[in-house]
Amino acid sequence: MPTPPPPVAEQDDARFRLAMASAGIGMAIVSLDGRWVDVNPALCRMFDRAAAELVGRRVHALSHPDDLPLTERLFERLHGGEVAALDAEKRYLRRDGTTIDVLLNTALMRAADGAPLYFISQFREVTAQRAAERELRELNETLEQRVRERTAELEAAHRRLEAFAYGVSHDLRAPLRAIDGFAAQLERQSGDALDAAGREQLARIRNAGARMGGLIDSLLELARIGQAELRPVAVDVSLLAEWVAAELQDAQPQRQAQVRVQEGLQAIGDERLLKVLLTQLLRNAWQFSAARERVEVEVEGVRAADGLRFFVRDHGIGFDMAYAGKLFEPFQRLHGSEEGAGNGIGLTIARQVAARHGGTIHAEAWPGQGASFHVVLRDLQAPGGSTDRHEATETRAA
C-alpha cells in the first residue's frame, strides 16, 4: 500500500521552513517569551552569527541598548492583541559590536482557537541606505552652510562696493562742481571779453564736466543694479517703453521721432529695473540715430510661458558685427562722440538688468542701416509664491 501523505499542517510547515531557509532576507520564529526558535541563513549572515549561537537566546540581547524600550513596546502590543503585525526600524549589534540598521516586520501567529503561538519576524538590513542618507543630509547641511557663508561674503562685498562707489562719487563730484561752478562764473563775468577760441575752450570744460558727471551717475547705477532687492510685479513693458520714449522726446523736442511699440508686452519683473533697461536701449537707439533726419525705433516681442522675449530695433548708423563681443563690456565704444557715443556703460547696465531677470541680451547690426537688440526676460518669482500674471498665452508681433 502507498504511504499516506503527511497531514496538511505538516505539509504547510515544511513548505514554510523551506521558503524561510531560501529567503534572501532575514527571517526568524520567535517564542512568546522573546527567544529565537528558528533562524534562516540570511539572518545568520546579517548578524554574523551561527544558528546555534542564536537559537534559545533572547532577541533583546542583540538589540541596540537605546532601542530596547522600543522592542519591549512592540512585543507588548503584539502579545496583547492590540495589533496583528507591526513594522519598525531598529538597530541591532553584530558579533564585532558594529551597529546595523534593520527594517523589522513582526506578526503574531495564533492557533485556531485564537491562542498565541509564536512570532514570525522578517529582517531587512538598510545600513548602507541609512548611511548614504546621513551622508547626503550632512552634505546638504554643509552645502547650505557654504551657501550661507558665500552669500554673506557676497553681501559684504556688495556693501563694500556700494560704499566705495558712493565714496568715489562724493570725492569726484566735489571737484566737478567746483570746476563747473568756476567755469559758469567765468562765462557770466568775462564771457563777452573772451574771443571765439576762449569761449569754445570754456564750453569744452563745461561739457567735459557734464560728461564726467554722467559717467559717475552710470557707475552708481551699475553698482546699485547688481545688489538691488528685486520686487517682482506684473509689468506692462509696452507702457514702460512708451514712457521712456516720451521722456527722450521731451528732453530733445526739436528732434523728429517715430517710436512704434507693440501693445500687450507683459513681464513679471522688477519694474524699476526694467525701466532702466528700456531707458538704456531706447537712449542708445536715439543717440545713434543722430545723423538721421528722424529717429525711427520699433519695440516688438512675444510672450512665452516662462517670460518675455522682445527686441528694440533702430535705423541708425549700426555697427560692424565683428566688434559685437565688446558691445556689452564697460567703457567699450564702437563709435566716437560725434556719432552719438555715450560713456560706454549703458549697454553694460542693460545686460546686468537682463541677467538679474535670468535672461540675456544680444545685438544684431548692419553698418549704415541700424541695430537690433534682442532681450530675453524670465519671469521672476514673487516671495512666498506666485505673482499674478497677465494672460500667458503667446502674443506675437503683428
DRENGUSE-614487 format. One record per residue: x, y, z of N, C-alpha, C in turn; residue in one letter. Coordinates in steps of 0.05 Angstrom, whole numbers, plus 32768, in hexadecimal, padded with zeros to 4 digits. Layout:
N
XYZXYZXYZa/...
***
This chain:
398
80117FE88000800080008000801280198000m/8009802E7FF1801980467FF180198054800Cp/802F8062801180318070802B801E8088802At/800D808C803E7FFA80A2803E800A80BD8040p/800080D28034800D80EC8036800C80F78052p/801F8107805A801F81138074800781268077p/7FFE812C808F7FE8813E80937FEE81598086p/7FD7816880807FDA818280737FEB81958083v/7FE78195809D7FF681A880AE801481A380ACa/801C818980AA8038818280A88043818B808De/803381878078803B8190805D804081AE805Dq/802D81BD8068802F81DA8069804881E38078d/804D81D5808E806481DC809F807E81D68090d/807F81C08081809781B98072809C81CE805Ca/808681D5804E808981E98038809382048044r/8088820C805B808F8225806780AD8225806Ef/80B6820F807A80D2820E808380E5820E806Br/80DC8201805580EC8201803D80EE821E8031l/80D8822B803080D88247802680E882598038a/80E68254805280F682648066811482608062m/811C8247805E81388241805B8144824D8041a/81348250802C813E825A801381398278800Fs/812C82858022812682A18020813F82B2801Fa/813E82C88010815582DA800E815682EE8025g/814182F0803581418302804C814182F18065i/814982FD807C814982EF8095812D82E8809Eg/812A82CF80A7811082C680B2811582B680CBm/810282B780DD810582A880F680EA82A28102a/80E9828C811180D28286812280DB828C813Fi/80CA829C814D80D182A5816880BC829C817Bv/80C48291819180B1828781A580A3829E81B3s/808D829881C1807D82AD81CE808D82BB81E4l/80A282AD81EF80B282BB820380CB82C881F7d/80CB82CB81DC80DF82DC81CF80FA82CE81CAg/80F982B381C4811282A581BE8111829A81A1r/812982998195812A828E817A81238270817Bw/81118268816A810A824C816781168240814Ev/8115824F813981218246811F812A825F8110d/8141825E8103814B827480F38154826A80D8v/8153827B80C4815C827280A98178827C80A4n/81858271808F81A18278808981A582968084p/819182A38078819482C08072819782D0808Ca/818782C880A1818982D580BB81A482D080C8l/81AE82B880C581C882B180D181DE82C380C4c/81DC82C680AA81F082D6809C81EE82F480A5r/81D582FD80A981D1831880B081DD831F80CCm/81DB830C80DF81E5831080FA8201830580FDf/820B82F780E8822682EB80E9822882D78100d/821382C68102821282B2811782068298810Cr/820F8282811782048268810F81E98264811Ba/81D88253810F81BD824E811981BE82448136a/81D28233813C81D48227815781D9823D816Ca/81E58253816481EB8269817781D18279817Ce/81BE8277816A81A68288816D818F82798179l/818A8260817181738251817A8174824E8198v/815E825581A5815C825481C28164826D81D0g/8171827F81C2817A829881CE816482AD81CCr/816382C081DE814F82D581DD815582E881C6r/814082F081B88143830281A2814E831D81ACv/8145832581C4814D833F81CE816C834181D1h/8179832B81D38196832B81D881A5833781C0a/8199833681A881A783418191819D835D818Al/818983678198817F8382819281928397819Cs/819383AD818F81A383C38198819783CD81B3h/81A883D381C6819E83DA81E1818A83F181E0p/818E840481CE817B841A81CD8160841381C2d/815F83FC81B4814683F381A7813783DE81B8d/814183D781CF813383C381E0811783CB81E8l/811283E481F080F683EC81F780E483E881DFp/80ED83EE81C780DD83EB81AF80D683CD81ABl/80EA83BC81AE80E6839F81AB80D1839581BEt/80D3839D81D780C0839481EB80A3839E81E5e/80A183B681DB808683C081D5807A83B181BDr/808B83AA81A98081839B819280768380819Bl/8085837181AC807B835781B48062835981C6f/8061836E81D78049837281E78030837781D7e/8033838781C2801C838D81B18013837581A1r/802683658198801F834D818980138337819Bl/8020833381B28018831E81C47FFC832581D0h/7FF7833E81D47FDE834781E07FC7834781CCg/7FCD834281B37FB88341819F7FB0835C8194g/7FBF8371819C7FB9838C81927FBA838E8174e/7FCE838181697FD28380814C7FDA83638144v/7FD6835C812A7FDD834181217FFA83418117a/80048357810D801F83598102802983758105a/80438378810680508392810A8068839580F8l/806C83AD80EE808583B580E0809483C980F0d/80AE83C680F180BE83D9810080DB83D980F5a/80E983EE80FB810583EF80F4811583EE810Ee/812783DB8110813783D88128815583D48121k/816483D68136818183D18134818883B88143r/819A83A8813781A48390814381C283908143y/81CD837E815481EA837C815681F483628149l/8209836581398216834E812D822A83428141r/8237832C8139824A831F814B826083328153r/826A8343813F8281835581458278836F8153d/825F8371815A825583888169824C839F8157g/824F839C813D824683B2812B822783B1812At/821C83C9812581FF83CC812481F583C98107t/81DE83BB810481D283BA80EA81B583C480EDi/81AB83D180D8819083DB80D7817F83C780C9d/816883C180D5815783AB80CB813A83B480CBv/812C83AE80B5810F83B180B38103839780BDl/80F3839880D280E8838080DF80CA837E80DAl/80C1836780D280A4836180D0809F834880E1n/808D834B80F4808883358106806983308108t/806183178106804583108108804282FA811Da/802C82FB812C802682E68140801482D18133l/801E82B88134800F82A181297FFE82968140m/7FE5828F81397FD28284814D7FC782698144r/7FBE825A81577FB2824081527F9582458148a/7F88822F81407F6D823181367F5A823D814Ba/7F60823881657F4E8243817A7F57825F8182d/7F6B826B81747F738286817A7F8A8288818Eg/7F92827281997FA8827281AC7FC28279819Ea/7FD3828C81AA7FED8293819D8000827C819Dp/800E82788186802182628183803E826C8184l/8045827E817180608288816E806082A0815Cy/807782AD815A807A82C48148808A82BB812Ff/808282C68118809282C38100809D82DF80F9i/80B782E280F780C482FC80F280D482FB80D8s/80D3831180CA80E4831580B280F6832D80B7q/810F832A80AE8124833E80B3813083468098f/812E83608092813A836A8079814F837F8081r/81688379807B817D838C8083817E83A48070e/817F83BC807C818083D5806D819783E78076v/81AC83DA808181C283E9808C81CF83FB8077t/81D583F0805F81E28400804A81D084178041a/81B68411803F81A38425803681A2843C804Aq/81A184368064819F844A807881B9845A807Ar/81D0844C807681EA845A807681EB846E805Fa/81E18466804881E18478803081CF84908035a/81B8848A804281A584A0804881B184B4805Ce/81BF84A9807181CC84BB808481E284CB8077r/81F284BE8065820784CC805781FB84E28045e/81E584DC803981D884F0802881CD85078038l/81C18501804F81B88517806181CF8528806Ar/81E5851B807281FC852A807B8207853B8065e/82088530804D8212853F8035820085568030l/81E58552803181D38568802D81D6857E8042n/81DA8575805B81DE8589807081F88599806Be/820C858A806282268597805D822385AB8046t/821585A18031821185B3801A820185CB8021l/81EC85C7803181DC85DE803A81EC85F2804Ae/81FE85E7805B820F85F8806B822286088058q/822D85F98044823F860780328230861D8022r/82178616801A8207862A800C82028642801Dv/81FB863D803781F78654804982108664804Cr/82268657804F824086658052824786758039e/8243866880228249867580098236868D8004r/821D8689800B820A869F8008821186B6801At/821986B08032822286C58045823A86D4803Aa/824D86C4802E826586D18023825D86E3800Be/824B86D97FFA824386E97FE3823487027FECl/822386FF800082158717800A8228872B8016e/823C87218025825087338030826087418019a/8266873180048275873D7FEE826487527FE0a/824A874C7FDD823887607FD18237877A7FE2h/823587767FFC8235878E800D824E879E800Br/826587908009827E879E8006827F87AC7FEBr/8275879E7FD6827587AB7FBC826387C37FBCl/824C87C17FC9823A87D87FCA824687EF7FD9e/825387E87FF0825F87FE7FFF8276880B7FEFa/828587FA7FE1829B88057FD0828F88167FBAf/827A880C7FAD826E881C7F97826488377FA0a/825688367FB7824B884F7FC1826288627FCBy/827788557FD6828D88667FDF829B88737FC7g/82A088637FB382AD886D7F9B829B88827F8Ev/8281887D7F8E826E88907F82827088AB7F90s/827088AA7FAB827288C37FBA828C88D17FB6h/82A288C17FB682BC88CE7FB282C088D97F96d/82B388CD7F8282B688D87F6782A288EF7F62l/828B88ED7F6E827789027F68827F891D7F73r/828D891C7F8A829489367F9682A689467F84a/82BD893C7F7A82CD894C7F6782BE89527F4Dp/82AD893F7F44829E89457F2B828B895D7F2Fl/827E895D7F46826D89747F4B827D898E7F4Cr/8294898D7F5882A589A57F5982AE89AE7F3Da/82B6899A7F2D82BF89A17F1182A889AD7F01i/829089A07F03827A89AB7EF4827189C67EFFd/827189C87F19826989E27F25827B89F97F1Dg/829589F47F1E82A88A097F1682A68A0F7EF8f/82A289FA7EE8829F89FE7ECC82868A0E7EC5a/82708A087ED482578A177ED0825B8A347ED8a/82698A387EEF826D8A537EF8827F8A637EE4q/82938A557EDA82A58A627EC682958A6A7EADl/82838A587EA582738A5D7E8E82608A757E92e/82558A777EAA82438A8E7EAF82528AA97EB1r/82698AA87EBF82778AC17EC482898ACA7EAEq/82958AB77EA082A98ABE7E8C82A48AB37E70s/828D8AA77E6D82878A9A7E5382898AAD7E3Cg/827F8AC57E3F82808AD87E29829C8AE17E22d/82AE8ADF7E3682CA8AE77E3182DA8AD27E23a/82D08AB97E2282DF8AA47E1682DB8AA37DF8l/82F08A9B7DEA82EC8A987DCD82DE8A7D7DC8d/82DA8A777DAF82CC8A5E7DA782DA8A457DB2a/82F58A457DB083048A2E7DB983018A2B7DD7a/83018A417DE682FE8A3F7E0382E38A357E0Bg/82CE8A3F7DFD82B38A367E0482B08A187DFDr/82BD8A0F7DE782BC89F37DE082C989E27DF5e/82E089EA7DFF82EE89DB7E1382DE89DA7E2Dq/82D189F17E3382C089F17E4B82A989DD7E49l/829D89DD7E31828789CA7E2C829189AD7E2Ea/82A989A87E2582B4898D7E2782B889857E44r/82C089987E5482C489927E7182A9898A7E7Di/829489997E78827A89937E83826F89797E78r/827289747E5F8269895B7E53827789437E5En/829189467E6282A189307E6E8298892A7E8Aa/8292893F7E998288893C7EB4826D892D7EB4g/825B89357EA1824189287E9F8244890A7E98a/825689047E85825B88E87E7E826588D87E96r/827788E47EA5828288D77EBD826C88D27ED1m/825A88E57ED5824488E27EE7823288CB7EDEg/822D88CA7EC4821D88B47EB9822A88997EBDg/824488987EBA8252887E7EBE825088757EDBl/825388897EED825088827F0A823488777F10i/822088847F048204887A7F088201885E7EFDd/820D88587EE6820A883E7EDA821888297EEBs/8230882F7EF5823E881C7F06822F88167F20l/8222882A7F2B821288267F4381FA88157F3Cl/81EE881A7F2581D7880A7F1D81DF87ED7F19e/81F687E87F0D820087CD7F09820487BF7F24l/821087CD7F37821587C27F5281FA87BB7F60a/81E687CD7F5D81CD87C87F6B81BE87B17F5Fr/81BF87AE7F4481B087987F3781BA877D7F40i/81D4877B7F4481DF87617F4C81D687577F66g/81CC87687F7881C587607F9381A987687F9Bq/819B87767F898180877F7F90816D87687F96a/815D876B7FAB814987567FB1813487567F9Be/812F873E7F90811C873B7F7A80FF873B7F86l/80ED874A7F7980D1874B7F8280C087437F6Ar/80BB87297F6780AC871F7F50808F87287F50p/808687347F3A806A873B7F36806387367F18v/804A87367F12804287347EF6804887507EE9a/805887507ED4806187697EC88057876B7EABv/804B87827EA5804387887E89805C87947E7Bd/806B87837E6D8084878C7E60807D87A07E4Av/8067879C7E3D805F87AF7E27805C87CB7E32s/804E87CD7E49804987E77E55806487F37E5El/807587E37E69809087ED7E72809F87F87E5Al/809F87EA7E4480AE87F37E2C80A3880D7E22a/808888107E22807C88297E19808388407E2Ce/8085883A7E45808C884E7E5A80A988587E55w/80BB88457E5180D7884C7E4C80DA885D7E32v/80CC88547E1D80CD88637E0480C3887F7E07a/80AE88837E1780A4889E7E1C80B888AF7E2Ba/80C688A37E3E80DB88B27E4D80F288BA7E3Ae/80FA88A87E28810F88AF7E15810688C67E02l/80ED88C47DFA80E288D97DE880E188F47DF7q/80D888F37E1080D6890C7E1F80F289197E23d/810689087E26812289127E2A812C891F7E11a/812389167DF9812C89217DE0811489267DCEq/8104893A7DD580EB893F7DC680EF89467DA9p/810789507DA2810C89587D87811089417D74q/811589297D7F811A89127D6D810089047D65r/80FF88FC7D4C80E888ED7D4380EC88CF7D49q/80D888C37D5480DB88A77D5C80C188977D58a/80C4887F7D5080AD886C7D4D80B588527D5Cq/80A9884E7D7380AE88367D83809588257D83v/8096880E7D76807F87FC7D74808387E57D89r/807087E47D9B807287D07DB1805A87BD7DAFv/806087A37DAD804A878F7DAC803B878F7DC7q/8021878E7DC58011878D7DDD801287717DEAe/800D87717E04800987577E11802287487E19g/803987557E19805287477E21805287467E40l/8050872E7E4B804E872B7E688065871B7E73q/806E87227E8B808387137E98807E87137EB6a/808A87017EC4808A87017EE280A687067EEBi/80AB871E7EF580C687267EFC80C6873F7F0Dg/80DD87497F1180E187627F2180DC877A7F0Fd/80C687897F1480BE879E7F0280D387B47F00e/80E087BB7F1680F487D07F15810C87C77F03r/811587AF7F07812C87A57EF7812487A27EDAl/810C87997ED4810487977EB8810287B27EABl/80FB87C67EBA80FB87E17EAE811887EA7EA8k/812A87E37EBA814687E97EB4815087DB7E9Bv/814887C17E98815087B27E80814587C07E67l/812C87C77E66812087D47E4F812C87EF7E4Al/813287FE7E5F813F88187E5C815988157E4Et/816988027E56818487FF7E4A818187F77E2Cq/816F87E57E26816C87DB7E0A816087F17DF8l/814C87FF7E02813F88147DF18151882C7DEFl/816088337E04817388497E02818988427DEFr/819288297DEF81A688207DDC819D88247DC0n/8184881B7DBB8178881E7DA08176883C7D99a/816E884C7DAC816B88697DA8818688767DA1w/819A886F7DB081B4887B7DAC81C088747D91q/81BE885B7D8981CB88527D7181BA88577D58f/81A488657D5C8195886F7D458198888C7D41s/81AD88987D4E81B188B57D4D81B588BF7D31a/81C288AE7D2081C788B77D0581AF88B57CF2a/819A88A97CFC818288A57CEC816F88BD7CF0r/815F88C27CDB814C88D87CDD813788D37CF2e/813088B97CF5811C88B27D08812488987D17r/811F88987D31812488807D41810D886C7D3Cv/811488537D348100883F7D2F810888267D40e/80F5881E7D5280FB88087D6480E287F77D66v/80E687DC7D6680D087C97D6A80D687B87D83e/80C287B47D9380C387A17DAA80AE878C7DA6v/80B687747DA280A3875E7D9D80AD87457DACe/809A87327DB080A2871A7DBF808E87047DBEg/809386F07DCE808186D97DD0808186D07DEDv/806986CA7DF7806686C07E13806786A27E12r/807986967E22807B86797E24807286707E3Fa/807286567E438068864B7E5D807986537E75a/809386577E7080A5865D7E8780AF86797E87d/80A6868A7E7580B086A67E7680AA86B57E5Cg/80BA86C97E5780B586DB7E4080CF86DC7E2Fl/80CB86DB7E1580E186DF7E0280D986F77DF1r/80EA870B7DF080E487227DDF80FD872E7DD4f/80FA87407DC08111874E7DB5810B876B7DB2f/8121877B7DB2812087977DAC8131879C7D93v/812487A47D7E813287A87D64813387C57D5Cr/814A87CF7D54814C87EA7D4A815687EA7D2Dd/815588017D20815F88047D05817588197D04h/818788167D18819D88297D1A81B588207D0Ag/81CD88267D1681E688217D0681EF88047D08i/81E487F47D1B81EC87D87D1E820987D57D26g/821387BD7D23823087B87D298238879E7D1Cf/8252879A7D1B825D87827D10825B876B7D24d/824E87557D1C824A873E7D2E826487317D37m/827A87377D2A8294872C7D32829B87367D4Ea/828F874D7D56829687587D71827F87547D85y/826C87437D7E8255873F7D8F825C87347DABa/827287257DAC827A87197DC68282872E7DDBg/828987467DD28291875B7DE4827A876D7DEDk/826387697DE0824D877C7DE2824487807DFFl/8242876A7E0E8236876C7E29824B876E7E3Ff/826487717E37827987757E4B827B87927E53e/828187987E6C828287B47E75829887C37E67p/829287DC7E6082A587EF7E5482AD87E87E38f/829E87D57E2B82A487CE7E0F829287DF7DFDq/829E87EE7DEB828E87FE7DD8829687F77DBCr/828287F17DAB828787EB7D8F828588037D7El/827D881A7D89827B88337D7A8286884A7D8Bh/828C88607D7E829688777D8B827E88887D95g/8285889C7DA7827088AD7DB2826188BD7D9Cs/826F88C37D86826288D27D71824C88C17D63e/824C88A77D67823888957D5B8222888E7D6Fe/822588997D87821088947D9B821988827DB2g/823288797DB3823B88677DC8823988747DE4a/823188647DF8822F886E7E13824888677E23g/8243885F7E3C825A88597E4E8262883C7E4En/8255882B7E3E825E880F7E3C825487FE7E52g/824088077E62823687F87E79821987EF7E74i/820A87FD7E6381EE87F87E6081E787DB7E59g/81F487CF7E4581ED87B47E3D81F787A07E52l/820B87A67E61821387957E7881FD87947E8Dt/81F187AB7E9281DB87AD7EA581C3879C7E9Ai/81BE879F7E8081A8878F7E7481AC87717E78a/81C587687E7281CB874C7E7581C787437E92r/81CF87547EA581CD874D7EC281B0874A7ECAq/819F875B7EC0818287597EC78177873F7EBBv/817D87397EA2817387207E96817D87087EA6a/819687087EAE81A186F27EBD819386EF7ED8a/818C87057EE5817F87037EFF816286F87EFCr/815886F97EE3813E86ED7EDD814286D17ED1h/815986C57ED4815E86AA7ECA815F86A97EACg/816486C07E9F816386C17E82817D86C97E75g/817B86CF7E5C819386D67E4C818C86EE7E39t/81A186F87E2D819D870D7E1981B3870A7E04i/81AC870C7DEB81C0870C7DD681B7871F7DC0h/81CA87267DAE81C5873A7D9A81CB87307D7Ea/81BC873A7D6B81C287367D4E81C387527D42e/81D487567D2F81D787707D2381E1876F7D06a/81DC87847CF881E487877CDC81EF87A37CD8w/820887A67CD2821487C17CD0820487D27CBDp/81FD87EA7CC781EE87FD7CB881D087F87CB6g/81C687E17CC281AA87DB7CC0819C87D87CDBq/81AB87D67CF1819E87D47D0B81A787BC7D1Bg/819B87B97D3281A187A37D44818887997D52a/818987807D5A817287747D68817D87667D81s/8171876D7D98817987617DB28163874E7DBBf/816A87347DBE815787207DC5815A87187DE3h/8144871A7DF1814587157E0E813386FE7E16v/813D86ED7E27812D86D77E33812B86DC7E51v/811386DD7E5B810D86E17E7780FE86C97E82l/810886BD7E9780F986A77EA480E886B47EBBr/80D086A97EBE80BF86B37ED380CC86AF7EEEd/80CC86C37EFF80D686C17F1A80C086B57F2Cl/80C886A67F4080B5869B7F5380B286AE7F6Aq/809A86B57F71809586C67F87809B86B77FA1a/80A486C57FB680A986B87FD0809086AB7FDAp/809286927FE3807B86847FEF806886777FDBg/807086767FC1805E86687FAF805C86757F94g/804486777F8A804186807F6E803B869D7F6Ds/803E86A87F55803786C37F4F802086C37F3At/800D86D47F3F7FF786D67F2C800386DC7F11d/7FFB86CD7EFD800686D07EE27FF086D77ECFr/7FF686E97EBD7FE386EE7EA87FE286D67E96h/7FD086D57E847FCD86BE7E737FE786B47E69e/7FED869A7E6D8007868F7E66800786827E4Aa/7FF186857E3C7FF0867A7E218002868B7E0Ft/800E867E7DFB8021868C7DEA801486A27DDBe/802086B97DDB801786D07DCC802D86D87DB9t/802986D47DA0803F86D97D8D803B86F57D81r/805286FF7D79805287197D6C804287187D52a/8033872D7D4E8022872E7D35803487317D1Da/
***
